[in-house]
Amino acid sequence: MKRTPEYLFWNRKYHCERRKLAYERIAGEMAELRRLRTSGAETAALVAKLTELENAVALCLEHSQAAIFGLKHSMRHGTEEAGGATGRILAEELLLQDLLEEKINAVRLLRAHAVNEEHLEAYMARLKELKTSGSEATAAGRILNGLKKMQKAAKKEFLALVDVHAERSALGKDIFRRIEELDPRSGG
């Protein structure tokens, strides 16, 4: 299809709307993730939720990248100035993409953290068996106590990172409002 202004406008509007819906889904998924973590859900449930969340963020990022296609095209071909409205909208859009890329990396980190926790839980179960039998009981007990402390701290770190990204989500919503102010035809 030819890159007519009408097509570029339609493309931007469509992807802005889809991105906004995906971003709202991400906020809900983050809240659900926090609820799962605080309720003591199985680690496997956390890993599954994190996989869903990563997919949601990736979809949002794809729509975000597609939404600025026309803006980048206009800037590249000299039909718009960097200091003009398109340049200001593009700056906001690029900041939003940076936040989404950061979020996808954080979700991957959280998932790796949850998978590692799953492995530690299996190791701790084996240590509990050793602790009750024979000469290795003292060493197993010390290691087990250290792992319990580490596990407690890791859960706090997990929640802290989730909370940081909840704040980032609020910043993202502010950026959406700013983009709508600069480009009310985009649909957000």
C-alpha positions in Angstrom: 0.0 0.0 0.0 1.2 3.5 -0.8 2.3 5.6 2.1 -0.3 8.3 1.6 -1.0 10.7 4.4 -4.5 9.1 4.8 -2.9 5.6 5.2 -0.3 6.9 7.7 -3.0 8.6 9.7 -5.2 5.5 9.7 -2.1 3.3 10.7 -1.2 5.7 13.5 -4.8 5.9 14.9 -5.2 2.1 14.8 -1.9 1.3 16.5 -2.4 4.0 19.1 -5.7 2.6 20.1 -4.4 -1.0 20.2 -1.3 0.2 22.2 -3.5 1.9 24.7 -5.6 -1.2 25.2 -2.5 -3.3 25.6 -1.1 -0.9 28.1 -4.2 -1.0 30.2 -4.0 -4.8 30.1 -0.3 -4.6 31.3 -1.4 -2.5 34.3 -4.0 -5.1 35.2 -1.5 -8.0 34.8 1.0 -6.2 37.0 -1.6 -5.8 39.7 -2.5 -9.5 39.4 1.2 -10.4 39.6 1.6 -8.4 42.8 -1.5 -10.1 44.3 -0.2 -13.5 43.4 3.2 -12.8 45.0 1.7 -11.4 48.2 -0.8 -14.2 48.5 1.9 -16.8 48.5 1.0 -18.4 45.2 3.0 -21.3 43.8 6.1 -20.2 41.9 4.8 -22.0 38.8 1.8 -19.6 38.8 4.1 -16.6 39.0 6.2 -17.9 36.1 3.0 -18.4 34.0 1.7 -14.9 34.9 5.1 -13.4 34.0 5.1 -15.1 30.7 1.6 -13.7 30.0 2.9 -10.3 31.1 5.9 -10.4 28.8 3.7 -11.3 25.9 1.4 -8.3 26.7 4.3 -5.9 27.0 5.8 -7.2 23.7 2.5 -6.7 21.9 2.2 -3.2 23.4 5.7 -2.4 22.2 4.9 -3.7 18.7 1.9 -1.4 18.5 4.0 1.5 19.8 6.6 1.0 17.2 3.9 0.8 14.5 2.2 3.9 15.8 5.2 6.1 15.1 5.9 4.8 11.7 4.2 7.7 10.0 5.8 10.2 12.3 9.3 8.8 11.6 8.5 8.8 7.9 7.5 12.5 8.0 10.6 13.4 9.9 12.9 11.4 7.6 11.5 12.8 4.4 11.6 16.4 5.6 7.9 17.1 5.6 8.0 18.0 9.3 10.5 19.8 11.5 12.1 18.4 14.7 10.8 21.3 16.8 7.3 21.1 15.3 4.3 19.2 16.6 5.3 16.0 15.0 8.8 16.2 16.5 7.3 16.8 20.0 4.9 13.9 19.6 7.7 11.7 18.4 9.8 12.6 21.4 6.9 11.5 23.7 6.4 8.3 21.7 10.1 7.4 21.9 10.1 7.9 25.7 7.1 5.6 25.9 8.9 3.0 23.9 11.9 3.3 26.2 9.6 2.6 29.2 8.1 -0.4 27.4 11.6 -1.8 26.6 12.6 -1.3 30.2 9.4 -3.0 31.4 10.0 -6.0 29.1 13.5 -6.4 30.5 12.2 -6.1 34.0 9.6 -8.8 33.4 12.3 -11.1 32.0 14.4 -10.5 35.1 11.4 -11.2 37.3 10.7 -14.4 35.4 14.3 -15.5 35.8 14.1 -14.7 39.4 10.9 -16.8 39.8 12.4 -19.7 38.0 15.5 -19.5 40.2 13.3 -19.5 43.2 11.6 -22.6 42.0 15.0 -24.3 41.8 15.9 -23.1 45.3 12.7 -24.5 46.7 13.5 -27.9 45.3 17.0 -27.7 46.7 15.6 -26.6 50.1 13.3 -29.7 50.1 16.3 -31.9 49.6 18.2 -30.2 52.4 15.3 -30.7 54.7 15.6 -34.4 54.1 19.3 -34.3 54.8 18.8 -32.3 58.0 16.8 -35.1 59.5 19.3 -37.8 58.7 22.8 -38.5 59.8 26.0 -36.6 60.0 25.3 -33.9 57.4 22.4 -32.5 59.5 24.3 -29.6 61.0 25.7 -28.3 57.6 22.4 -28.8 55.9 20.7 -26.9 58.7 23.0 -23.9 58.3 22.6 -23.8 54.5 18.8 -24.2 54.9 18.7 -21.2 57.3 20.8 -19.1 55.0 18.5 -20.0 52.1 15.4 -19.1 54.1 16.8 -15.7 54.8 17.8 -15.2 51.2 14.3 -16.3 50.0 12.6 -13.8 52.3 14.8 -11.0 51.0 14.2 -12.1 47.4 10.5 -11.9 47.9 10.8 -8.3 49.1 13.1 -7.4 46.1 10.5 -9.0 43.7 7.7 -6.9 45.2 9.9 -3.7 45.1 10.6 -4.2 41.4 6.9 -4.8 40.7 6.1 -1.6 42.6 8.7 0.4 40.7 7.1 -0.7 37.4 3.6 0.2 38.8 5.0 3.7 39.2 6.4 3.6 35.7 2.9 2.5 34.5 1.5 5.7 36.0 4.2 7.7 34.2 3.2 5.9 31.0 -0.4 7.0 31.5 0.7 10.6 31.8 2.7 10.2 28.6 -0.4 8.9 26.9 -2.4 12.0 28.0 0.5 14.2 26.8 0.4 12.5 23.4 -3.3 13.0 23.2 -2.9 16.7 23.9 -0.3 17.1 21.2 -2.1 14.8 18.7 -5.8 14.6 19.6 -6.5 12.8 16.3 -4.3 9.8 17.2 -6.7 8.3 19.6 -4.0 7.9 22.3 
